[in-house]
Amino acid sequence: MNDLAIHLTDENGKHLYEQIYEYIADEIREGKLLSGEKLPSTRSLAEYLQVARSTVELAYDQLASEGYIESVPYRGYYICRVEELYRIGASGSGERESASGKNGQTTGPREKKKPGQGAGKSGGMEADGTGGGKKSGLSDRDRRFDIDFSPNAIDMNRFPFGTWRKITRDILSGDRKELFALGEPRGDLELRRTVCRYLHASRGVNASPEQIIVGAGNDYLLLLLQYILGREITAAFENPSYRRAFRIFSSFAARTVTVPSDESGIRVDGLLSVGANVAYVMPSRQFPTGTVMPIGRRTELLRWASSAEDRYLVEDDYDSEFRYRGKPIPSLQSADTAGRVIYIGTFSKSVAPAIRISFMVLPEGLMEAYEKNCSFFSSTVSRIDQTILNEFILSGAFERHLNRMRKAYREKHDLLLECLQPLLDRYRLSGEYAGLHVLLTSRGPAREEELLERAAACGVRIYGLKEAALAPLETECATVLLGYGGLDGEKIREGVYRLDRAL
């Protein structure tokens, strides 16, 4: 399509990207830009408007996050189908602005997606940031964030699209009819063999391909546990922890409880006091605190699990690939000799969130329950996607990609720590040298909500520890999370500069 005739001005006090965003959003709401219509490229529109390309990218990103447009790889940005969208006029009446309503009825305005929604951890805090609770002013859905320190975001600019495209083309170029047939419920054997070798080499996981279950995301795999472990379990979580997993267990477990933790992680005496028989843990790097569980506490946990027949540990190893100092932390499963650890991992952060391929390693003692209660479920991952990922790993492309990403994330991590130095007289840094986020904790009494509000007032989104809380956190200090995976160096510098002034 032709370039958009957007009139930009510096007289209304709005950022240029906000003006571009509002113009396109209005055109879509008014039906002047139709579903399926292609937008100009960011480069083309930036040249036409004589602005920086990053300005247009920021506007497009906001439109995409709110569901107005979508990015189609290698093709560009397209208008989404937006049904039943109305603008509430000054009089309060609903003025229809879309021709897609049903039977002429009108409804309220379409709810916009919150910035960053849908990113997911896997193994992270709620992507929409619910639970933080702004007490005054604009809600997050109404704000415009120039810089988002999301702990869930990853850097997709370095994804090897060319390699992925070539593998896909090679796989689909032949008449491989078997790829379009229904596969094994656990996932294709070749991928499970490859994952098995990868986990043993990188995480020390001891298992056979038969023990590996491939699924579309951690949510599906966690839901399978209700058929494997049963519904009469008492599942224990640290506080704070991964809220989505807590909600999933709460949907089927007889009891879901929180237990105390300390600087070493979840406390075994807490597990005993609540009568838990399943504990959800992230020993290699706990989310959101960044705690690495020491060997002593790991031994205690394994001893606790092996001391009764029905006790199990669910190990979520969500981002173990990214560690910037020393050697990788071995998995808890690698030290399990009694068959009590259920190991769960994902390719969402190491490859891409849209891959939607996760894996669960079941102890041999639970395989009979899986065969009896779950083997009739069809695989939730396309065989084509499984084959592409398998070839991506076998060809060495995955290892090369991981090495590039480790280097890129380490550079961002080091830059963030350097920029944070002026704040460290007021805040304590933790959770560094691994993962994709760090934590700042106030050195004196402070309200978390106030810190989030101050940051938002200067166009920066940060995330509070309370947003991952499963029960009230008893502390006078405030802790915020700063994710850096999805930000470039310029935004990290600018974001921290603003935070230094605001906090």
C-alpha positions in Angstrom: 0.0 0.0 0.0 1.0 3.6 -0.3 2.7 5.5 2.6 0.3 6.9 5.2 -0.3 10.6 5.1 0.3 11.2 8.8 0.7 14.8 9.9 3.3 14.9 12.7 3.7 17.9 15.0 5.6 18.8 18.1 2.9 21.2 19.3 0.7 18.7 21.1 3.4 17.4 23.5 3.0 13.8 22.2 5.9 11.6 21.2 6.2 11.0 17.5 5.6 7.3 17.9 2.4 8.1 19.8 1.1 10.2 16.9 1.8 7.4 14.4 0.2 4.9 16.7 -2.9 6.9 17.3 -3.3 7.7 13.6 -3.2 4.1 12.5 -5.4 2.9 15.4 -8.0 5.5 14.5 -7.9 4.6 10.8 -8.5 0.9 11.8 -11.3 1.8 14.1 -13.0 4.0 11.5 -12.8 1.2 8.9 -10.4 3.2 6.6 -7.7 0.5 7.0 -9.3 -2.9 6.4 -8.6 -6.4 7.7 -5.8 -8.0 5.7 -4.5 -4.8 4.3 -0.7 -4.4 4.4 1.0 -1.5 6.1 4.1 0.2 4.8 7.4 -1.3 6.0 9.0 0.5 9.0 11.8 1.6 6.7 9.5 3.0 4.0 7.3 4.9 6.5 10.3 6.2 8.4 11.8 7.6 5.2 8.4 9.1 4.1 7.8 10.8 7.5 11.5 11.7 7.9 11.7 10.1 11.3 13.9 7.5 12.8 13.0 3.9 11.9 12.9 3.0 15.6 10.1 5.5 16.1 8.0 3.7 13.6 9.0 0.3 15.0 7.8 1.5 18.5 4.4 2.5 17.1 4.0 -0.8 15.2 5.1 -2.7 18.3 2.4 -1.0 20.4 -0.2 -1.6 17.7 0.8 -5.3 17.5 0.7 -5.7 21.3 -2.8 -4.3 21.4 -4.0 -6.5 18.6 -4.5 -4.0 15.8 -1.9 -5.4 13.5 0.2 -8.5 13.2 3.7 -9.2 11.9 4.0 -11.9 9.2 7.6 -13.1 8.9 9.3 -12.0 5.7 6.1 -10.3 4.5 5.5 -7.3 6.7 2.7 -5.9 8.9 -1.0 -6.5 8.2 -4.2 -5.2 9.7 -5.9 -7.7 12.0 -9.5 -8.6 11.9 -11.0 -6.3 14.5 -14.7 -7.1 15.1 -17.3 -5.2 17.2 -15.0 -2.2 17.8 -16.6 1.0 18.9 -15.6 4.4 20.2 -17.5 5.8 23.2 -18.4 9.4 22.3 -18.5 12.4 24.6 -22.2 11.9 25.1 -21.6 8.4 26.4 -23.4 6.7 23.6 -21.8 3.9 21.7 -20.9 5.1 18.2 -20.3 2.2 15.9 -17.0 2.4 14.0 -16.8 -1.1 12.5 -18.9 -2.8 9.9 -18.5 -6.2 11.4 -21.1 -6.1 14.1 -23.8 -8.9 14.4 -27.4 -8.1 13.8 -26.8 -4.4 14.3 -26.2 -4.8 18.0 -23.6 -2.6 19.7 -21.3 -3.4 22.6 -18.7 -1.7 24.6 -15.2 -0.8 23.4 -12.9 -3.7 22.6 -10.5 -4.4 25.5 -6.9 -3.7 24.4 -4.1 -6.1 25.2 -1.8 -4.8 27.9 1.8 -4.1 26.8 3.9 -7.2 26.8 0.8 -9.5 27.1 1.3 -13.1 25.8 5.0 -13.3 26.2 5.0 -15.9 28.9 7.9 -17.1 31.0 7.9 -20.1 30.3 8.5 -20.3 34.0 8.0 -16.6 34.5 5.6 -14.1 36.0 2.2 -13.3 34.5 2.9 -11.6 31.3 0.1 -9.1 31.8 1.6 -7.9 35.1 -1.6 -8.5 37.0 -1.2 -8.4 40.7 0.9 -5.3 40.9 -2.1 -3.1 41.1 -1.7 0.6 40.3 -3.7 2.5 42.9 -4.1 5.7 41.0 -3.7 7.3 37.6 -3.8 5.5 34.3 -3.8 1.7 34.2 -1.1 -0.1 32.3 -3.4 -0.7 29.3 -3.9 3.0 28.9 -0.2 4.0 29.3 2.4 4.4 26.6 5.7 2.8 27.7 8.8 3.9 25.8 10.8 1.2 27.5 9.6 -2.1 28.9 11.9 -4.0 31.2 9.9 -7.1 30.8 11.5 -10.2 32.4 9.7 -12.4 29.8 11.0 -10.7 26.7 13.7 -12.3 24.5 15.8 -10.9 21.6 14.2 -12.0 18.4 16.4 -9.8 16.2 19.1 -12.4 16.4 17.0 -15.4 15.5 18.5 -17.3 12.6 15.5 -16.9 10.3 17.5 -17.9 7.2 18.6 -21.2 8.7 15.1 -22.0 10.0 13.6 -21.1 6.6 16.1 -23.4 4.8 15.4 -26.3 7.1 11.7 -25.8 6.7 12.0 -25.6 2.9 14.2 -28.8 2.8 11.8 -30.7 4.9 8.7 -29.7 3.0 10.3 -30.0 -0.5 9.8 -33.8 -0.5 6.6 -35.8 -0.4 7.0 -36.8 3.2 3.5 -38.0 3.8 4.3 -39.3 7.2 4.7 -35.7 8.5 1.0 -35.2 7.9 -0.1 -38.3 9.7 -1.0 -38.5 13.4 2.2 -39.0 15.4 3.0 -40.7 18.7 1.3 -39.2 21.8 4.6 -38.6 23.5 6.1 -36.9 20.4 8.2 -38.2 17.6 10.8 -40.7 18.6 13.6 -38.9 16.7 13.0 -35.6 18.5 12.8 -37.4 21.9 16.1 -39.1 21.2 17.6 -35.7 20.3 16.2 -34.0 23.3 17.4 -36.9 25.5 21.0 -36.5 24.2 20.9 -32.7 24.6 19.6 -32.8 28.1 22.2 -35.3 29.2 25.0 -33.3 27.7 23.9 -29.9 28.8 22.0 -30.5 32.1 23.1 -34.0 33.2 19.6 -35.4 32.9 19.5 -39.2 33.1 16.6 -40.6 31.1 15.7 -42.7 28.1 13.6 -41.3 25.1 10.6 -43.3 26.4 10.5 -41.2 29.5 10.3 -37.9 27.5 6.9 -36.4 26.8 6.8 -33.5 24.2 4.0 -31.0 24.5 2.8 -27.6 23.3 4.0 -25.5 26.2 4.5 -26.1 29.9 0.8 -25.6 30.7 -0.2 -28.7 28.8 2.5 -30.8 30.5 1.6 -29.6 33.9 -2.1 -30.4 33.3 -1.1 -34.0 32.4 0.1 -34.4 35.9 -3.4 -34.6 37.2 -3.8 -37.9 35.4 -0.3 -39.1 36.4 -0.1 -38.0 40.0 -3.8 -37.9 40.6 -6.0 -35.2 42.1 -5.6 -36.1 45.7 -2.2 -34.4 46.0 -1.0 -31.5 48.2 1.2 -29.3 45.9 3.6 -26.9 47.6 5.1 -23.7 46.1 7.6 -21.1 47.3 6.3 -17.6 47.7 6.8 -15.8 45.4 6.9 -18.2 42.4 5.6 -18.8 38.9 1.9 -17.8 39.3 0.7 -19.6 36.2 1.9 -23.0 37.5 0.3 -22.3 40.8 -3.0 -21.6 39.1 -2.7 -24.8 37.0 -2.1 -27.0 40.1 -4.9 -25.2 41.9 -7.3 -26.2 39.2 -6.9 -29.9 39.9 -5.0 -30.6 43.1 -6.8 -31.3 46.4 -4.7 -28.6 48.1 -2.3 -26.0 46.8 -0.2 -24.4 49.5 2.7 -22.0 49.9 5.6 -22.8 52.2 8.4 -20.6 53.5 11.7 -20.2 51.7 15.1 -18.7 52.6 18.3 -17.7 50.8 18.8 -21.4 49.9 15.3 -21.9 48.5 12.2 -23.8 49.6 12.4 -25.1 53.2 11.9 -28.8 53.8 10.5 -28.2 57.3 7.8 -26.2 55.6 6.9 -29.1 53.3 6.7 -31.4 56.3 4.5 -28.9 58.3 1.8 -28.6 55.5 1.8 -32.3 54.6 2.8 -31.7 51.0 3.6 -34.6 48.7 4.5 -32.6 45.6 6.8 -29.6 45.5 7.2 -27.3 42.5 10.8 -26.0 42.5 13.2 -24.1 40.2 16.6 -25.0 41.7 18.9 -23.8 39.0 17.4 -20.3 39.1 14.2 -19.6 41.0 11.7 -17.2 39.4 11.4 -14.4 40.3 14.1 -14.2 43.0 17.0 -15.6 41.0 18.0 -17.8 43.9 20.3 -20.7 43.0 19.6 -23.7 45.3 22.8 -24.9 46.9 23.7 -28.6 47.0 22.9 -28.9 50.6 19.3 -27.9 50.1 19.0 -30.0 47.0 20.1 -33.0 49.1 17.5 -32.2 51.7 14.8 -32.0 49.0 15.8 -35.3 47.4 15.9 -37.0 50.8 12.4 -35.6 51.6 11.0 -36.9 48.3 12.5 -40.3 48.7 11.3 -40.8 52.2 7.7 -41.6 51.2 6.3 -43.4 48.2 3.9 -40.7 47.0 6.3 -37.7 47.1 7.6 -36.0 44.0 9.5 -32.9 43.0 8.5 -31.0 39.8 11.7 -29.3 38.6 11.0 -26.3 36.2 14.3 -25.7 34.4 13.1 -22.7 32.4 16.2 -20.7 31.4 19.2 -22.7 32.4 20.9 -22.1 29.1 21.8 -18.5 30.1 24.5 -18.2 32.7 27.3 -15.7 32.5 29.7 -16.6 35.3 31.1 -20.0 36.0 29.7 -23.3 34.8 26.0 -24.2 34.3 24.2 -25.3 37.4 23.4 -29.1 37.1 19.8 -30.1 37.2 18.2 -31.5 40.3 17.2 -34.5 38.2 20.8 -35.4 37.6 21.3 -36.1 41.3 18.0 -38.1 41.7 18.7 -41.8 42.2 15.3 -42.6 43.7 13.2 -41.6 40.7 11.4 -38.7 42.4 12.1 -35.7 40.1 9.7 -34.8 37.3 11.8 -32.6 35.0 10.2 -29.9 32.8 11.9 -27.7 30.2 11.1 -25.6 27.2 12.5 -24.2 24.0 10.5 -21.0 24.4 13.4 -18.9 25.6 16.3 -20.6 23.9 14.7 -20.7 20.5 11.4 -18.6 20.3 8.1 -18.4 22.2 6.1 -19.2 19.1 7.8 -22.6 18.8 5.6 -23.8 21.6 7.6 -27.0 22.2 8.2 -28.1 25.8 9.2 -31.4 27.3 8.7 -33.4 30.5 10.9 -36.2 31.7 9.0 -38.6 33.9 10.6 -41.0 36.4 10.4 -44.6 35.4 8.0 -45.3 38.3 5.4 -42.9 36.8 5.5 -44.4 33.2 2.8 -47.0 34.0 0.5 -44.2 35.2 1.2 -42.2 32.0 0.5 -45.2 29.8 -2.7 -46.1 31.5 -4.2 -42.6 31.8 -2.6 -40.4 29.2 -1.4 -42.5 26.2 -4.6 -42.0 24.4 -4.1 -38.2 24.2 -2.8 -37.1 20.8 0.3 -35.1 20.6 -0.3 -31.3 20.8 2.8 -30.4 18.6 2.7 -30.5 14.8 5.0 -33.3 13.4 6.3 -30.7 11.0 7.4 -28.4 13.8 8.9 -31.4 15.7 10.9 -32.4 12.6 12.1 -28.8 12.0 13.3 -28.4 15.6 15.0 -31.9 15.5 17.0 -30.9 12.4 17.7 -27.5 13.9 19.4 -29.2 16.8 21.1 -32.0 14.9 22.6 -29.7 12.3 24.4 -27.7 15.0 22.4 -24.6 14.3 20.8 -24.7 17.8 24.2 -24.8 19.5 25.5 -21.9 17.3 22.3 -19.9 18.1 22.7 -20.5 21.8 26.3 -19.3 21.7 25.3 -16.2 19.9 22.5 -15.5 22.3 24.6 -16.1 25.4 27.1 -13.6 24.1 24.4 -11.0 23.3 22.6 -11.5 26.6 25.9 -11.3 28.5 26.7 -8.0 26.9 23.3 -6.6 27.8 23.6 -8.0 31.3 27.0 -6.3 31.8 25.7 -3.0 30.3 22.7 -3.1 32.6 24.9 -3.7 35.7 27.2 -0.9 34.6 24.3 1.5 34.2 22.8 0.6 37.5 25.9 1.6 39.5 24.5 5.1 40.5 21.4 3.4 42.0 23.2 1.0 44.3 23.6 3.4 47.1 19.8 3.3 47.4 19.1 -0.2 46.1 20.6 -3.7 46.5 21.2 -5.7 43.4 20.5 -9.5 43.2 19.8 -12.2 40.7 22.6 -11.2 38.4 25.0 -13.4 36.3 22.2 -15.6 34.9 18.8 -15.6 33.3 17.3 -12.5 31.6 16.4 -10.3 34.6 17.9 -8.8 37.8 16.3 -7.5 40.9 16.6 -4.2 42.7 15.6 -4.0 46.4 15.3 -0.8 48.3 17.8 -0.4 51.2 15.1 1.2 53.4 11.3 1.1 53.7 9.5 1.7 50.4 6.2 0.9 48.7 6.5 -1.2 45.6 3.4 0.4 44.0 5.0 3.8 44.4 8.2 2.7 42.6 6.2 1.3 39.7 4.1 4.5 39.5 7.2 6.7 39.4 8.8 4.6 36.7 5.6 4.6 34.6 5.4 8.4 34.9 8.6 8.6 32.9 7.5 6.1 30.3 9.4 3.1 31.8 7.7 -0.1 32.8 9.2 -2.2 35.5 7.7 -5.2 37.4 7.2 -5.6 41.1 8.0 -8.8 43.1 4.5 -8.8 44.5 3.2 -9.5 41.0 4.6 -13.0 41.4 3.4 -13.4 45.0 1.2 -16.3 45.9 0.5 -14.9 49.4 1.2 -11.6 51.1 4.9 -10.8 51.3 5.9 -9.5 54.7 8.6 -7.0 54.0 9.1 -3.2 54.4 11.4 -3.0 51.4 10.3 -2.9 47.8 11.7 -5.1 45.1 11.4 -4.6 41.4 12.4 -6.8 38.4 14.4 -5.4 35.4 14.4 -7.7 32.4 16.9 -6.9 29.6 16.4 -9.7 27.0 14.2 -7.7 24.7 16.0 -4.4 24.9 18.9 -3.0 22.9 21.8 -1.2 24.5 20.4 2.3 23.8 17.1 1.5 25.5 18.9 -0.1 28.5 20.9 3.1 29.0 18.0 5.4 28.5 15.7 3.3 30.7 18.2 3.2 33.6 18.9 6.9 33.2 15.2 7.6 33.6 14.9 5.2 36.5 17.8 6.8 38.3 15.9 10.1 38.2 12.5 8.6 39.0 13.5 6.2 41.8 
